[in-house]
Amino acid sequence: MTAKPPLSRSPDRQPAPPPRRARADAGFTLLELLVVVTILVLLTAAVGTVALNFLGGAKQDAARIQIGQIEAGLDLYRLDMGRYPTEREGLEALVSAPTGAARWAGPYLRKRDALEDPWGAPFTYAAPGQGGAPYDLLSLGSDGAEGGEGEAADVRNR
């Protein structure tokens, strides 16, 4: 048996160039990129809206909790002083003694900033309150005006 000589290329033949990639494999077209970016923008807007609505609801809840804390402070003030603060003394009487308040044993709130609602506005205090209540507490919500809906709705103690 005779051995076959190894296959060799003739000097005139060049190696075949690598096959060209199809255009579709070359990358994304501008239109495809625009579609993806548009979808991402729409998703971000939707998630952002939900997050802002959730945050607004959380601030409403925080205002209710703060009103509860202020009410507890007002009750402690009444136990010591025999009365609720006057409207002129206001909620400030919970953190610093009014003039001539010998029986004041406060502060009745830990921090002065507890007198501000989650939107940074002071709580409204009216004494006496409506309907025979000893006082009314009110946060005007995000818009700072009476009334409103959603995050702009007022938060009251009753």
C-alpha positions in Angstrom: 0.0 0.0 0.0 1.3 3.3 -1.0 1.0 6.3 1.2 -1.0 9.2 -0.1 0.8 12.5 0.0 -0.6 15.1 2.4 -3.1 17.6 1.0 -1.5 20.8 0.3 -2.7 24.0 -1.1 -1.4 25.2 -4.3 0.4 28.5 -4.1 -2.1 30.2 -6.4 -5.1 29.5 -4.1 -5.9 32.0 -1.4 -7.8 30.8 1.7 -11.5 31.5 1.5 -12.5 34.7 3.4 -14.7 34.2 6.4 -18.4 34.3 5.6 -20.0 37.7 6.0 -22.3 38.2 8.9 -25.9 38.7 8.0 -27.1 42.4 8.4 -29.5 41.3 11.1 -26.7 40.0 13.3 -24.7 43.2 13.0 -26.5 45.0 15.9 -29.6 46.9 16.7 -31.2 49.3 14.3 -32.1 52.8 15.3 -35.8 51.9 15.3 -35.2 49.0 17.7 -33.3 51.2 20.1 -36.0 53.8 20.0 -38.7 51.2 20.7 -36.7 49.9 23.7 -36.1 53.4 25.1 -39.8 54.3 24.7 -40.8 51.2 26.6 -38.3 52.0 29.4 -39.6 55.6 29.6 -43.2 54.4 29.8 -42.4 51.9 32.5 -40.4 54.5 34.5 -43.4 56.9 34.3 -45.8 54.2 35.5 -43.6 53.1 38.4 -42.9 56.7 39.3 -46.6 57.6 39.5 -47.4 54.6 41.7 -44.5 55.4 43.9 -45.6 59.0 44.3 -49.2 58.0 45.1 -47.8 55.5 47.7 -45.6 58.2 49.2 -48.6 60.6 49.3 -50.6 58.0 51.2 -47.7 57.5 53.6 -47.6 61.2 54.4 -51.3 61.1 55.1 -50.7 58.2 57.5 -47.8 60.0 59.1 -50.0 63.1 59.7 -52.6 60.9 61.4 -50.0 59.3 63.6 -48.6 62.8 64.5 -52.1 64.0 65.4 -52.4 61.0 67.7 -49.1 62.0 69.4 -50.2 65.6 69.8 -53.5 64.5 71.3 -51.6 62.4 73.8 -49.4 65.4 74.6 -52.6 67.6 75.0 -54.1 65.1 77.4 -50.9 65.1 79.5 -50.9 68.9 79.5 -54.5 68.9 80.7 -53.7 66.4 83.5 -51.0 68.8 84.8 -52.6 72.1 84.1 -56.3 71.3 84.6 -57.2 72.6 81.1 -56.1 72.3 77.5 -53.9 75.1 76.0 -55.8 78.2 74.9 -55.8 79.0 71.2 -53.3 81.9 72.0 -50.9 79.5 73.8 -51.4 77.0 70.9 -49.5 73.8 70.5 -46.3 75.5 71.5 -47.4 75.0 75.1 -46.6 71.3 74.6 -42.9 72.0 74.2 -42.3 75.2 76.2 -44.0 76.5 79.3 -46.5 79.3 78.8 -46.0 82.3 81.0 -47.4 81.9 84.5 -47.8 78.1 84.1 -46.5 77.0 87.5 -47.9 73.4 87.2 -46.4 72.9 83.7 -44.4 69.6 83.8 -43.5 69.3 80.2 -42.3 69.1 77.6 -45.2 66.9 76.5 -43.7 66.2 73.0 -40.2 65.0 72.5 -39.3 67.3 69.6 -40.6 70.7 68.5 -40.7 69.5 64.9 -43.6 67.2 65.9 -45.7 70.3 65.7 -45.2 70.4 61.9 -47.1 68.1 59.5 -45.2 65.8 57.0 -45.4 68.7 54.4 -43.5 71.1 56.8 -46.5 73.2 57.7 -47.6 73.8 61.3 -50.7 71.8 62.5 -53.7 74.1 63.0 -55.0 74.1 66.6 -58.4 75.6 67.6 -59.6 75.7 71.1 -62.5 75.2 71.8 -63.2 72.9 68.9 -66.4 72.6 66.8 -69.4 70.7 68.1 -68.4 71.1 71.7 -65.0 69.4 71.3 -62.3 70.8 73.6 -60.0 71.4 70.6 -59.6 70.7 66.9 -56.3 69.6 65.2 -55.9 69.9 61.5 -53.2 69.3 58.8 -54.1 71.0 55.5 -52.4 68.3 53.5 -49.9 68.8 50.6 -51.6 71.9 49.1 -51.8 73.9 52.4 -55.4 74.8 51.7 -58.6 73.6 53.3 -60.4 70.8 51.5 -58.8 68.8 48.7 -58.5 65.1 47.8 -55.9 62.5 47.9 -52.6 63.8 49.2 -54.1 67.3 49.3 -56.9 66.2 51.6 -57.1 67.6 55.2 -56.3 65.3 58.1 -58.3 66.0 61.3 -58.3 64.6 64.8 -61.9 63.6 64.5 
